[in-house]
Amino acid sequence: MRAARLPSTGSDLVVEEVPDPAPGPGQVVVKIAASGVCHSDVTIQKAGPGMPSVPYFPWTLGHENTGHVHALGDGVTGFEVGDAVAVWPGWGDGTCRICRAGHEHICPNVSYVGVTQPGGWADYLLVPAARHLVPLGDLDPVLAAPLTDAGLTAYGAVSKVLGRLTESDRSVAVIGAGGLGQFAIKYLSALTPARIVAVDIDAGKREHALTIGASMAVDSSSDEAVRQLLDVSGDGLGVDAVIDFVGIDSTLALAAGVIAPCGALILVGIGGGTLSFGYTSPNQEVQVSTSSLGSRADLAAVISLWKEHGINAEATRYSLDDVNQALQDLSEHKIAERGVLVM
């Protein structure tokens, strides 16, 4: 099969022939239809902060994967060759109490496809267990690719604050209106009556956010950002929830400065920032949580939201041979929502 592989840190990827995978007992080989291109891939390529180093070179990236079941190992049930599937990317051991509680993606022994296990920028992907597959039915697997990480991660964060946003006088700030933040804005718009504020330094992203569900956009670099967010609900108390998709010191400080009492601050971004935490900091009875990816049940919910509400990302398509152009375009912010390699 053909695979786009990273020969060394910082180098361009090379498309080359590698052996086809064969499924062992309990395993499934998926014929890849599409695989997303994400900022995490750029970070892995350049060995940047926030992502683990690849286990070896050459390395096959690709963690947003969809396709069709190609081959089944002994003992696999519930799937047939040809079934359209989405590949859930967080592969835990399936046996520890974290996994048994449904949080396999944060298992102490987790492996992430494309990050610590070979990924889907290839014709075929070996999936170690059928439980990591979510059926797509008659949905187009190419269009579904961004849902498996960008959509999933955004929904995992949004689901943590939905209970606080049940009234129209409630408000939520989404810091970082890029690919994940855009998904979050769409989910919040569909699932809550709350006022949604997009916060970003990029004027284009702020303008785009207003077209997909945000009712207000704030420049995070402005001296007026804190005041604007405190006044969102008209009472000066701040917003009821903040989801930070950036995670640097300045965005966390902004989040802490505008969260209302009894609010929730959700950190998704892996920018390396830290937050001072005390009895009244960020505010009285504020809940602070990280959010990582999402569960298999969350991915099924994301697929249902696409089917029922049409929530997905606009995909810029590339061939496998154009993988380096896709990474360059992503780095230069030339992709409006999500990039996808179509096999």
Disulfide bonds with the S-S distance in Angstrom:
none
